[in-house]
């Protein structure tokens, strides 16, 4: 098994948790918006934005899971390419999380879903 530092593992699991929570939050806001206002000309854009945000969070969540498994299976060490991909995925996941959080806050505020 390729060995990752405790710091890297902590970063991976922390980001995965935040992404999972973000997926849940986006789903809850999407449901609340649809339940309270339905799919109207006014809400369709935000419902689509929430759907896209959920997808943007799901991709790095899944990628982190798969990469971590492949790195742990690598012998005797993980390749530099895999480690670089992991670093990129961590950065992209954090960026997706930040963007999603901003979108959710704005939609909640605009539609009075606080």
HUFEN-V837197 format. One record per run of one state. SS is the DSSP state (H for helix, E for strand, C for the rest). FROM is the first residue (numbers start at 1). LEN is the number of residues. If there is no record, write none. Layout:
# HUFEN-V837197
SS,FROM,LEN + SS,FROM,LEN
This chain:
# HUFEN-V837197
C,1,5 + H,6,32 + C,38,6 + H,44,30 + C,74,6 + H,80,31 + C,111,4
